Amino acid sequence: TERRFAGGLIGLTYRKRHVAVTMNHVPIEADALDGALEQESTIEFERSLRSKHKERKIICGINAAQYLSGLTLKLLTYEKFLSDAPAWRDKVVLVQRCIAKGDRCLDEKMTLREVRVVVDRIMKRFGHEVIDFEEVSSVPIEKRLAMWKVSDCFFSTEIRGGLSLWPMEYVYVNGSKECPGVLIVSEFTAACSILNGALRISPHDLNQTLKTLDRALNMPIDERQGRSLRDIEWVSSSSAASWIQNVIRDLKDSSPDEEAPDDKATLPSKAMAVSEFLKTQRDERFTRLNPSSVLSAYKSTSKRVIVLDFNGTIVIKEAVDSFLKRSQVGSAGDGPPQAAYAALEKLCLDDNNTVFVISGDMRQAIESSLGNIKGMGLASSNGSCFSPPTKQAARSWLALDIASNWEEVKKKAIQIMSKFTALTNGSHIKLAHSSIGWSYFDCDPEWGSLQAKHLVLELEDQLARFDVRFVNLKGIVEVMPREFNKGVIVTKILRDAASRNNGVDFVLCMGDDISDEKMFTSVMSYVSERGDDYNNVTPSPPVIQLSQGFLPASQPLLTEAPLLETVSDDPMFAFTVAVGKKPSHASQYVDKAEDVADLLVKLAAGSLDEEFVVEKVDKQQQMHFA
C-alpha cells in the first residue's frame, strides 16, 4: 500500500515493512566544465563559430538520430518560423548536430531520411546561412561547450526523454554571460521539471512552439538574467560526490541496523539516513527559529507588525486516527490555547504592535474565536475579507475588491458543486465573499479525495474562460480569483502600518501550509520595495465596506496612502517562519504549533523565562475564553 512519510517522502508498506522512495537528480561536474572551458581547443571552436555566423542570433541543439529525439519536429518548426517571420532570416541561424551512432539502425535510417529532406528544403528556400547542420558520431565536450557559449537559445523538442545533462551544462556555461541564453525544453523531458528558468513547450503544438521561440529570441536581458539565476545556484553547487552520498545514504538506510552497526561512522559527514530527514539541516539557510533573536529584535523596535495564520499555527491541530489524511486535519471552530490567547491580548494592547490573524475559515468562525481581542486585526477567507484592528466593541468588516464577473462564476460553480454534493455524503458548499468552496472534510477520506479530483477537472473545464484558480487544501476545494491569495492582504497590512507609523521596523510572519507561502514572499517583496516611488509598485486592490462599525476617519485601509516609507539607517527585522520543516519560502521554521504559542508567550512577557505549557482544555472552556 502507498504510504507518505514526514517531510514529503513517499513510499510503500510491504509485509509490515516501510520502504521509502527517494529521488536524486544526477548533476554536472562544475570543476570539470571550468577546466574544459579554459582549454585552447574549446576557445578555438568558440571563435570559429562566432566567425562563421557573425552577428546572427544562434539557436543550438544536439539530438540523436532517433524518432523520440524530436529532431524532425524541431526542423519543421524552424522552417515554419523562417516562413512566418521573414525579418529573422538574416538574423538567426540554427546550429544543429545530429548524432548517429548506428546502435538503432532502422530508427536511425528512417529519421536521417526525414531530417535530410527537411534540411535540404530549408537551405533551398532560405539559403545555407540560416542552418548549420552536421551528422556526427559524437560531440566532444570542447565542441559542445563552445556551442553552448556562443548560442542565444538552447532548443529541445524531444518527444520522450530521460535526464540529459546538456541543458544543465548550458545553464552553467551561460551563467557568467552578461546576456545569458534561454532554454526551450520539451515538457516530455526530465529537464523541464528540474530547471525552473526554462521555457516549456509541447513539441506537438506547433503554434505554441513558434511563439515560444520568438519570445526567446526577443527576450530582454533582465528576464534572461532572472531565468538564469533561478537555476545557476543549484546547477553550480551540485556534484557527483553529493549524488553518490545521497545514493549511499538511502542504501544504508534500507539495510537492517544489526548487519552494519558502524555504518554511519563510515559515511561522509554529510550523509544521513532518510529517517533523519526532518532532524538535520539540509539547507543551511533554512534554520530553526531562535526565540532569543526574535525577542531581541522585538525589544529594539517600535513599529512592529505580526501576521499569523490561524489553523495549525496559533490553533493546535488535534491528533487523529492515521486513516484520516494529515492534509485534511483542521481545527475549524476551535481557538488557540489559553496561554496563547492571553499573550495575543497583551500584544494587541501595545500601541507599537499591529497584529493580524489570517484564516481560510469563514468570517463568523474566526470572529467567534478571536473577535473579542481588542486591537487585533482579523482576516477571513484567506484575506478576501478583513476587520482592521480596533479597540471598540463593534467591528467593521471590509473586503478587497478583486473579482470580476464573480456572480457568473459563482452561478456556474454552485451548479457543478451541487451535483457533487448530492453524490458525496458529508460534503457541503461554503460561500465566502471572494471564494466558493466545496468541503469534503467530513466525508470518507478516500472517497472525498477522489471526488475532489474529479470536481477540480470539471471546474477547470467549465470555468476555463474566467480568470480564476482552484485550490485543494485541508479537505476543501476552493474557487477564487487567480490574482488573489494571502499575500495580497499581507502587503496591504504592511503598507497600511507603514503609512500610519511612518515605517515598519519589525515583521513576524508565521504559517503552516502551502497557502501561507504567499505571505512569506509578500513580506520579502515589501522589504525590497521600501523606499520606492509608489508609482513604481503595484497598488493594492480597492477596498469596499461590508458591514457597519467603528472606523477612524483616517483609516488608510480604505484608501491606501500613495507613498512608501523612506529607507532609514535603522535596521529592519523580518522573520518569515514555517510551522514544520519542509520546502518553503520562509527563512526559518519551528517544529510545531506549540512552538508558535511558546514564542507568543515570550514576546508578550518580554522574557525567555516564560514558557508555554500544553494544557488539556475541554471544548466548553475553549469556547468560554475564545
C-alpha positions as CSV (number, residue, x, y, z in Angstrom):
1,T,0.0,0.0,0.0
2,E,1.1,3.6,-0.6
3,R,2.4,5.5,2.4
4,R,3.5,9.0,3.0
5,F,6.4,9.8,5.4
6,A,7.2,13.0,7.2
7,G,9.0,15.6,5.1
8,G,7.2,14.9,1.9
9,L,8.8,11.5,1.2
10,I,6.6,8.7,-0.3
11,G,6.9,5.0,-0.1
12,L,5.3,1.6,0.2
13,T,4.3,-0.6,3.1
14,Y,5.1,-4.2,2.1
15,R,4.8,-7.1,4.6
16,K,4.8,-4.7,7.6
17,R,8.0,-3.0,6.3
18,H,8.0,0.6,5.3
19,V,10.0,1.2,2.1
20,A,10.9,4.9,1.4
21,V,11.2,6.0,-2.2
22,T,13.6,8.9,-2.8
23,M,14.8,10.7,-5.9
24,N,18.2,12.4,-6.5
25,H,19.0,14.1,-9.8
26,V,22.3,13.4,-11.4
27,P,24.2,16.7,-11.5
28,I,27.1,18.1,-13.6
29,E,30.7,18.4,-12.6
30,A,31.3,22.2,-12.4
31,D,35.1,21.9,-11.9
32,A,35.4,19.6,-15.0
33,L,33.4,22.1,-17.1
34,D,35.6,25.0,-15.9
35,G,38.7,23.1,-16.9
36,A,37.2,22.3,-20.3
37,L,36.2,25.9,-20.9
38,E,39.8,27.0,-20.4
39,Q,41.2,24.6,-23.0
40,E,42.6,26.1,-26.1
41,S,40.5,23.8,-28.3
42,T,37.3,25.0,-26.7
43,I,38.3,28.6,-27.2
44,E,39.2,27.9,-30.8
45,F,35.8,26.2,-31.5
46,E,34.0,29.1,-30.0
47,R,36.0,31.6,-32.0
48,S,35.3,29.6,-35.2
49,L,31.5,29.5,-34.6
50,R,31.4,33.3,-33.9
51,S,33.4,34.0,-37.0
52,K,31.2,31.7,-39.1
53,H,27.9,33.1,-38.1
54,K,29.0,36.7,-37.3
55,E,26.1,38.8,-36.0
56,R,23.3,36.2,-36.3
57,K,21.5,35.0,-33.2
58,I,22.4,31.4,-32.7
59,I,19.9,28.6,-31.8
60,C,21.7,25.5,-30.8
61,G,20.7,21.8,-30.3
62,I,22.2,18.3,-30.2
63,N,19.9,15.4,-30.9
64,A,20.3,11.7,-31.6
65,A,19.1,10.4,-35.0
66,Q,16.1,8.8,-33.4
67,Y,12.4,9.4,-33.7
68,L,11.9,10.1,-30.0
69,S,14.5,12.9,-30.1
70,G,12.0,15.0,-31.9
71,L,14.6,16.3,-34.4
72,T,12.3,16.3,-37.3
73,L,9.7,18.3,-35.4
74,K,12.4,20.8,-34.5
75,L,13.4,21.3,-38.1
76,L,9.8,21.6,-39.3
77,T,9.2,24.2,-36.5
78,Y,12.3,26.1,-37.6
79,E,11.2,26.0,-41.2
80,K,7.8,27.4,-40.3
81,F,9.4,30.1,-38.2
82,L,11.5,31.3,-41.1
83,S,8.5,31.2,-43.3
84,D,6.2,33.2,-41.0
85,A,8.9,35.6,-39.8
86,P,10.9,36.8,-42.8
87,A,12.6,39.5,-40.8
88,W,14.5,36.8,-38.9
89,R,16.0,35.2,-42.0
90,D,19.1,37.4,-42.0
91,K,19.4,37.5,-38.2
92,V,19.2,33.9,-37.0
93,V,20.9,30.5,-37.5
94,L,20.2,27.0,-36.2
95,V,23.4,25.2,-35.2
96,Q,22.3,21.6,-35.1
97,R,24.3,18.4,-34.5
98,C,22.7,15.1,-35.3
99,I,24.4,12.1,-33.6
100,A,24.2,8.8,-35.5
101,K,25.8,6.0,-33.5
102,G,24.4,3.1,-35.5
103,D,23.0,1.3,-32.5
104,R,19.4,1.5,-33.7
105,C,19.8,1.0,-37.4
106,L,16.2,1.1,-38.6
107,D,15.2,4.0,-36.4
108,E,18.3,6.0,-37.4
109,K,17.8,5.2,-41.1
110,M,14.2,6.5,-41.2
111,T,15.0,9.5,-39.0
112,L,18.0,10.6,-41.1
113,R,16.0,10.3,-44.3
114,E,13.3,12.6,-42.9
115,V,15.9,15.0,-41.4
116,R,17.9,15.3,-44.6
117,V,14.8,16.1,-46.7
118,V,13.8,19.0,-44.3
119,V,17.3,20.3,-44.1
120,D,17.7,20.4,-47.9
121,R,14.4,22.1,-48.2
122,I,15.3,24.8,-45.6
123,M,18.6,25.5,-47.5
124,K,16.9,25.8,-50.8
125,R,14.2,28.1,-49.6
126,F,16.1,30.4,-47.2
127,G,19.8,29.8,-48.0
128,H,22.7,27.9,-46.4
129,E,23.3,30.7,-43.9
130,V,20.2,30.0,-41.8
131,I,21.2,26.5,-40.8
132,D,24.5,24.9,-39.7
133,F,23.7,21.1,-39.8
134,E,26.2,18.3,-39.3
135,E,25.8,14.5,-38.9
136,V,28.3,13.2,-36.4
137,S,29.1,10.1,-34.4
138,S,29.6,12.1,-31.2
139,V,30.1,15.7,-30.0
140,P,33.3,16.1,-27.8
141,I,32.9,18.3,-24.8
142,E,35.1,21.0,-26.3
143,K,32.7,21.5,-29.2
144,R,29.7,21.1,-27.1
145,L,30.7,23.8,-24.6
146,A,31.7,26.1,-27.5
147,M,28.2,25.7,-28.9
148,W,26.6,26.5,-25.5
149,K,28.9,29.5,-25.0
150,V,28.1,31.3,-28.3
151,S,24.4,30.5,-28.6
152,D,21.5,32.7,-27.6
153,C,19.0,29.8,-27.3
154,F,19.0,26.1,-26.4
155,F,16.2,24.4,-28.3
156,S,14.9,20.9,-27.3
157,T,11.9,19.2,-28.9
158,E,12.2,15.7,-27.6
159,I,9.0,13.5,-27.7
160,R,10.2,11.4,-24.9
161,G,13.5,11.8,-23.0
162,G,15.1,10.9,-19.7
163,L,17.5,13.1,-17.7
164,S,20.0,14.8,-20.0
165,L,22.9,16.8,-18.5
166,W,23.2,19.1,-21.6
167,P,20.6,21.6,-20.5
168,M,22.3,21.9,-17.1
169,E,25.7,22.4,-18.9
170,Y,24.0,25.1,-20.9
171,V,22.8,26.9,-17.8
172,Y,26.2,26.7,-16.2
173,V,28.2,27.8,-19.2
174,N,25.8,30.7,-19.8
175,G,25.6,31.8,-16.2
176,S,28.6,34.1,-16.3
177,K,27.5,35.8,-19.5
178,E,26.1,39.4,-19.4
179,C,23.3,38.2,-21.6
180,P,22.6,34.6,-20.8
181,G,21.0,32.2,-23.2
182,V,17.4,31.0,-23.0
183,L,16.4,27.3,-22.7
184,I,13.4,25.9,-24.5
185,V,12.8,22.4,-23.3
186,S,10.1,19.8,-24.1
187,E,7.6,19.0,-21.4
188,F,8.3,15.4,-22.0
189,T,11.8,15.6,-20.6
190,A,13.1,15.5,-17.0
191,A,14.9,18.8,-17.5
192,C,11.5,20.5,-17.8
193,S,10.8,19.5,-14.2
194,I,14.2,20.3,-12.8
195,L,15.1,23.7,-14.4
196,N,12.7,26.4,-13.3
197,G,14.1,29.1,-15.6
198,A,13.4,27.2,-18.8
199,L,10.6,27.9,-21.3
200,R,8.3,24.8,-21.5
201,I,6.8,23.6,-24.8
202,S,4.9,20.7,-26.2
203,P,6.7,19.7,-29.5
204,H,3.4,18.6,-30.9
205,D,1.9,22.1,-30.5
206,L,3.4,24.0,-33.5
207,N,1.8,27.4,-32.7
208,Q,2.9,27.4,-29.1
209,T,6.4,26.3,-30.0
210,L,6.7,29.1,-32.6
211,K,5.5,31.7,-30.1
212,T,8.0,30.4,-27.5
213,L,10.9,30.5,-30.0
214,D,10.0,34.1,-30.9
215,R,9.7,35.0,-27.3
216,A,13.1,33.5,-26.5
217,L,14.9,35.4,-29.3
218,N,13.3,38.7,-28.3
219,M,13.6,38.2,-24.6
220,P,15.2,41.3,-22.8
221,I,18.4,40.9,-20.8
222,D,16.8,41.4,-17.4
223,E,14.4,38.5,-18.0
224,R,17.2,36.3,-19.3
225,Q,19.3,37.1,-16.3
226,G,16.4,36.4,-14.0
227,R,15.7,33.0,-15.6
228,S,19.4,32.0,-15.4
229,L,19.5,32.9,-11.7
230,R,16.7,30.5,-10.9
231,D,18.9,27.5,-11.8
232,I,22.5,28.6,-11.7
233,E,23.0,28.1,-8.0
234,W,21.6,24.5,-7.9
235,V,23.5,23.6,-11.1
236,S,26.7,25.0,-9.8
237,S,26.6,23.6,-6.3
238,S,25.5,20.0,-7.0
239,S,28.2,17.5,-7.8
240,A,28.6,13.8,-8.5
241,A,30.1,13.3,-5.0
242,S,26.9,14.7,-3.3
243,W,24.8,12.5,-5.6
244,I,26.8,9.4,-4.6
245,Q,26.5,10.3,-0.9
246,N,22.7,10.5,-1.3
247,V,22.5,7.2,-3.0
248,I,24.7,5.5,-0.4
249,R,22.7,7.2,2.4
250,D,19.5,5.6,1.0
251,L,21.1,2.2,0.5
252,K,22.4,2.2,4.1
253,D,19.0,3.3,5.4
254,S,17.3,0.3,3.7
255,S,19.7,-2.2,5.4
256,P,19.0,-3.7,8.9
257,D,20.9,-2.0,11.7
258,E,22.3,-5.2,13.1
259,E,24.1,-6.0,9.8
260,A,26.2,-2.9,9.9
261,P,26.2,-1.3,13.3
262,D,29.0,1.0,12.5
263,D,27.8,2.0,9.0
264,K,27.2,5.6,10.0
265,A,30.8,6.1,11.0
266,T,32.0,5.0,7.6
267,L,29.8,7.5,5.7
268,P,30.9,11.1,4.9
269,S,29.8,13.6,7.5
270,K,27.1,15.0,5.1
271,A,25.4,11.6,4.6
272,M,22.3,10.9,6.7
273,A,19.5,8.4,6.9
274,V,16.1,9.1,5.4
275,S,14.6,8.8,8.9
276,E,16.8,11.8,10.0
277,F,15.4,14.0,7.2
278,L,13.4,16.4,9.5
279,K,16.1,16.4,12.2
280,T,19.0,17.5,10.1
281,Q,19.5,20.8,8.3
282,R,19.9,20.0,4.6
283,D,19.9,23.7,3.7
284,E,21.9,25.9,6.0
285,R,19.8,28.9,5.1
286,F,16.5,27.3,6.3
287,T,17.2,27.2,10.0
288,R,15.3,26.6,13.2
289,L,14.0,29.8,14.7
290,N,15.9,31.2,17.6
291,P,13.4,32.8,20.1
292,S,16.1,34.9,21.7
293,S,16.8,36.6,18.3
294,V,13.2,37.4,17.8
295,L,12.8,38.7,21.3
296,S,15.9,40.8,21.0
297,A,14.7,42.3,17.7
298,Y,11.2,42.8,19.2
299,K,12.6,44.8,22.2
300,S,14.8,47.0,20.0
301,T,11.9,48.1,17.6
302,S,8.8,50.2,17.9
303,K,6.9,49.8,14.6
304,R,6.1,46.2,14.7
305,V,3.8,44.0,12.5
306,I,2.9,40.5,13.5
307,V,1.0,38.3,11.0
308,L,-0.2,34.8,12.0
309,D,-2.1,32.0,10.3
310,F,-5.0,30.5,12.2
311,N,-5.5,26.8,11.9
312,G,-2.3,24.8,12.5
313,T,-0.3,27.9,13.6
314,I,-1.9,29.5,16.7
315,V,-4.6,26.8,16.8
316,I,-3.0,23.4,17.7
317,K,-4.2,20.6,15.5
318,E,-5.6,17.6,17.3
319,A,-4.1,14.1,16.9
320,V,-6.3,12.0,14.6
321,D,-6.5,8.4,13.5
322,S,-3.9,7.5,10.9
323,F,-6.7,6.7,8.4
324,L,-7.5,10.4,8.1
325,K,-5.1,12.1,5.8
326,R,-2.9,14.7,7.5
327,S,-3.7,17.2,4.8
328,Q,-7.3,17.1,5.9
329,V,-6.7,17.8,9.6
330,G,-8.2,21.1,10.6
331,S,-9.3,22.9,13.7
332,A,-12.3,25.0,12.5
333,G,-14.3,26.3,15.4
334,D,-11.5,25.9,18.0
335,G,-9.4,28.6,19.4
336,P,-5.8,29.0,20.4
337,P,-4.6,27.6,23.8
338,Q,-5.5,29.8,26.8
339,A,-1.9,31.0,27.3
340,A,-1.5,31.9,23.7
341,Y,-4.8,33.7,23.8
342,A,-3.7,35.8,26.8
343,A,-0.4,36.5,25.0
344,L,-2.2,37.8,21.9
345,E,-4.4,40.0,24.1
346,K,-1.3,41.6,25.7
347,L,0.5,42.0,22.3
348,C,-2.6,43.7,20.8
349,L,-2.7,46.2,23.7
350,D,0.7,47.5,22.8
351,D,0.3,50.6,20.5
352,N,3.6,49.8,18.9
353,N,2.2,46.5,17.5
354,T,-0.1,45.8,14.6
355,V,-1.3,42.2,15.0
356,F,-3.3,40.3,12.3
357,V,-4.6,36.8,12.2
358,I,-5.4,35.5,8.7
359,S,-7.6,32.4,8.3
360,G,-9.1,30.4,5.5
361,D,-12.2,30.0,7.6
362,M,-15.4,31.9,7.3
363,R,-15.7,35.3,8.8
364,Q,-18.1,34.1,11.6
365,A,-15.7,31.3,12.7
366,I,-12.6,33.5,13.2
367,E,-14.7,36.3,14.8
368,S,-16.2,34.0,17.3
369,S,-12.7,32.7,18.3
370,L,-10.7,35.9,18.3
371,G,-13.2,38.8,17.8
372,N,-13.2,39.8,21.4
373,I,-9.4,40.6,21.5
374,K,-9.2,44.4,21.4
375,G,-6.7,45.8,19.0
376,M,-6.4,42.7,16.8
377,G,-6.9,42.7,13.1
378,L,-8.7,39.7,11.6
379,A,-8.8,38.4,8.0
380,S,-11.1,35.6,6.8
381,S,-11.4,33.6,3.6
382,N,-7.6,33.8,3.0
383,G,-7.7,37.6,3.4
384,S,-10.6,38.5,1.0
385,C,-12.5,39.9,4.0
386,F,-10.8,41.6,6.9
387,S,-11.5,43.7,10.0
388,P,-8.9,46.3,10.9
389,P,-7.5,46.5,14.4
390,T,-10.0,48.2,16.7
391,K,-10.4,48.6,20.4
392,Q,-14.1,49.3,20.0
393,A,-16.9,46.8,20.8
394,A,-18.3,46.8,17.2
395,R,-16.1,45.6,14.4
396,S,-16.3,46.8,10.8
397,W,-15.6,44.3,8.1
398,L,-14.1,45.3,4.7
399,A,-13.3,43.4,1.6
400,L,-10.7,43.6,-1.2
401,D,-12.5,44.3,-4.5
402,I,-10.7,41.9,-6.8
403,A,-13.1,39.6,-8.6
404,S,-14.7,40.4,-12.0
405,N,-17.7,38.5,-13.3
406,W,-17.8,36.9,-9.9
407,E,-21.6,36.4,-9.9
408,E,-21.4,34.5,-13.2
409,V,-18.5,32.4,-11.8
410,K,-20.5,31.7,-8.6
411,K,-23.6,30.6,-10.5
412,K,-21.7,28.1,-12.7
413,A,-19.6,26.8,-9.8
414,I,-22.5,26.2,-7.5
415,Q,-24.3,24.2,-10.2
416,I,-21.3,21.9,-10.5
417,M,-20.6,21.7,-6.8
418,S,-24.3,20.9,-6.0
419,K,-24.1,17.8,-8.2
420,F,-21.0,16.6,-6.4
421,T,-22.7,17.4,-3.0
422,A,-25.6,15.1,-3.9
423,L,-23.2,12.3,-4.7
424,T,-20.8,12.7,-1.8
425,N,-22.2,12.0,1.7
426,G,-20.9,14.6,4.2
427,S,-19.9,17.3,1.8
428,H,-21.3,20.8,1.6
429,I,-20.8,24.1,-0.2
430,K,-19.2,27.1,1.6
431,L,-19.7,30.6,0.3
432,A,-17.4,33.5,1.1
433,H,-17.0,37.0,-0.3
434,S,-14.4,36.1,-2.9
435,S,-14.4,32.3,-2.9
436,I,-16.6,29.3,-3.3
437,G,-15.7,26.2,-1.5
438,W,-16.8,22.5,-1.6
439,S,-15.9,20.9,1.7
440,Y,-15.3,17.2,1.9
441,F,-13.7,17.4,5.4
442,D,-16.4,15.2,6.9
443,C,-16.6,12.7,4.1
444,D,-14.9,9.3,3.9
445,P,-11.3,10.4,3.3
446,E,-10.6,8.2,0.2
447,W,-14.0,8.9,-1.5
448,G,-13.8,12.6,-0.7
449,S,-10.4,12.9,-2.2
450,L,-11.4,11.0,-5.3
451,Q,-14.5,13.2,-5.8
452,A,-12.4,16.3,-5.2
453,K,-10.1,15.4,-8.0
454,H,-13.0,14.9,-10.4
455,L,-14.6,18.1,-9.2
456,V,-11.4,20.1,-10.0
457,L,-11.3,18.7,-13.5
458,E,-14.9,19.6,-14.2
459,L,-14.5,23.1,-12.7
460,E,-11.4,23.7,-14.8
461,D,-13.3,22.7,-18.0
462,Q,-16.4,24.8,-17.3
463,L,-14.7,27.9,-15.9
464,A,-11.8,28.0,-18.3
465,R,-12.8,31.4,-19.7
466,F,-12.7,33.1,-16.3
467,D,-9.6,34.3,-14.6
468,V,-9.9,32.0,-11.6
469,R,-7.8,29.3,-9.9
470,F,-8.6,26.2,-7.9
471,V,-7.2,25.2,-4.6
472,N,-7.5,21.8,-3.0
473,L,-6.3,22.0,0.6
474,K,-7.3,20.7,4.0
475,G,-10.4,18.9,2.8
476,I,-11.9,21.7,0.7
477,V,-11.8,22.6,-3.0
478,E,-12.0,26.4,-3.4
479,V,-12.6,28.6,-6.5
480,M,-11.2,32.1,-6.2
481,P,-9.9,34.9,-8.4
482,R,-6.5,33.9,-9.9
483,E,-4.7,37.0,-8.6
484,F,-5.9,36.6,-5.0
485,N,-4.0,34.9,-2.2
486,K,-3.0,35.6,1.4
487,G,0.0,37.6,0.1
488,V,-2.3,40.3,-1.1
489,I,-3.7,41.1,2.3
490,V,-0.3,40.9,3.9
491,T,1.0,43.5,1.5
492,K,-2.0,45.7,2.3
493,I,-1.4,45.3,6.1
494,L,2.3,46.2,5.8
495,R,1.7,49.2,3.6
496,D,-1.1,50.4,6.0
497,A,1.2,50.0,9.0
498,A,4.0,51.9,7.2
499,S,1.5,54.7,6.4
500,R,0.3,55.1,9.9
501,N,3.6,54.7,11.7
502,N,6.0,56.2,9.2
503,G,7.6,52.9,8.6
504,V,7.9,49.3,9.8
505,D,11.0,48.0,11.6
506,F,9.9,44.5,12.7
507,V,7.8,41.9,10.9
508,L,7.0,38.4,12.2
509,C,5.0,36.2,9.8
510,M,4.1,32.6,10.6
511,G,2.1,29.9,8.8
512,D,1.9,26.2,8.4
513,D,0.7,25.2,4.9
514,I,1.1,25.9,1.2
515,S,-1.5,28.7,1.2
516,D,0.8,30.6,3.6
517,E,3.8,30.6,1.3
518,K,2.4,33.7,-0.5
519,M,2.5,35.5,2.9
520,F,6.2,34.8,3.2
521,T,7.0,36.0,-0.4
522,S,4.9,39.2,0.2
523,V,6.9,40.1,3.2
524,M,10.1,39.8,1.3
525,S,8.6,41.8,-1.6
526,Y,7.6,44.5,0.8
527,V,11.1,44.7,2.2
528,S,12.5,45.1,-1.3
529,E,10.1,47.9,-2.3
530,R,10.8,50.1,0.7
531,G,12.0,53.5,-0.5
532,D,10.5,53.0,-3.9
533,D,8.2,55.6,-5.5
534,Y,4.6,54.4,-5.1
535,N,4.1,54.8,-8.9
536,N,6.7,52.0,-9.4
537,V,4.9,49.4,-7.3
538,T,1.6,47.5,-7.9
539,P,-1.1,49.2,-5.8
540,S,-3.2,47.1,-3.5
541,P,-6.8,46.3,-4.7
542,P,-9.5,48.8,-3.7
543,V,-11.4,48.3,-0.5
544,I,-15.2,48.1,0.0
545,Q,-17.0,48.1,3.3
546,L,-19.2,45.1,4.1
547,S,-20.6,45.9,7.5
548,Q,-21.2,49.0,9.6
549,G,-18.8,49.5,12.6
550,F,-16.2,51.8,14.0
551,L,-13.7,53.1,11.5
552,P,-11.4,56.0,12.1
553,A,-11.8,58.8,9.6
554,S,-8.1,58.5,8.7
555,Q,-8.2,54.7,8.3
556,P,-5.7,54.1,5.5
557,L,-7.1,50.6,4.8
558,L,-10.0,52.3,3.0
559,T,-7.7,54.4,0.8
560,E,-4.1,53.3,0.6
561,A,-1.7,56.1,1.1
562,P,0.1,56.8,-2.2
563,L,3.6,56.8,-0.6
564,L,6.1,54.4,0.8
565,E,8.5,54.9,3.7
566,T,11.9,56.2,3.1
567,V,14.8,53.8,3.9
568,S,16.3,54.9,7.2
569,D,19.6,53.9,8.8
570,D,17.7,52.0,11.5
571,P,17.7,48.2,10.9
572,M,14.6,46.3,9.9
573,F,14.0,42.8,11.2
574,A,11.8,40.4,9.1
575,F,11.1,36.9,10.3
576,T,9.2,34.5,8.0
577,V,8.6,31.3,9.8
578,A,7.1,28.0,8.6
579,V,5.5,25.6,11.1
580,G,7.2,22.3,10.4
581,K,10.4,21.7,8.4
582,K,9.5,21.3,4.7
583,P,10.2,23.0,1.4
584,S,9.2,26.6,2.0
585,H,9.8,30.3,1.0
586,A,10.1,31.0,4.7
587,S,13.6,31.8,6.0
588,Q,13.2,29.8,9.3
589,Y,11.0,27.2,10.8
590,V,9.6,25.9,14.1
591,D,8.7,22.3,14.6
592,K,5.1,22.5,15.7
593,A,2.2,24.9,16.6
594,E,3.2,24.6,20.3
595,D,6.4,26.5,19.4
596,V,4.4,29.3,18.0
597,A,2.4,29.6,21.2
598,D,5.7,29.5,23.2
599,L,7.1,32.3,21.1
600,L,4.0,34.5,21.6
601,V,4.1,33.9,25.4
602,K,7.8,35.0,25.4
603,L,7.1,38.1,23.3
604,A,4.2,39.2,25.5
605,A,6.2,38.7,28.7
606,G,9.3,40.2,27.2
607,S,11.4,37.3,28.7
608,L,12.8,34.0,27.6
609,D,12.0,32.6,31.1
610,E,8.3,32.4,30.3
611,E,7.3,29.1,28.6
612,F,4.1,27.7,27.1
613,V,2.8,24.6,28.8
614,V,0.3,22.4,26.9
615,E,-2.9,22.3,28.9
616,K,-5.8,19.9,28.2
617,V,-8.9,22.1,27.9
618,D,-12.3,20.8,27.1
619,K,-14.4,22.4,24.4
620,Q,-16.7,24.4,26.8
621,Q,-13.6,26.0,28.4
622,Q,-12.1,26.8,25.0
623,M,-15.3,28.4,23.8
624,H,-15.5,30.4,27.0
625,F,-12.1,32.1,26.7
626,A,-12.2,32.3,22.9
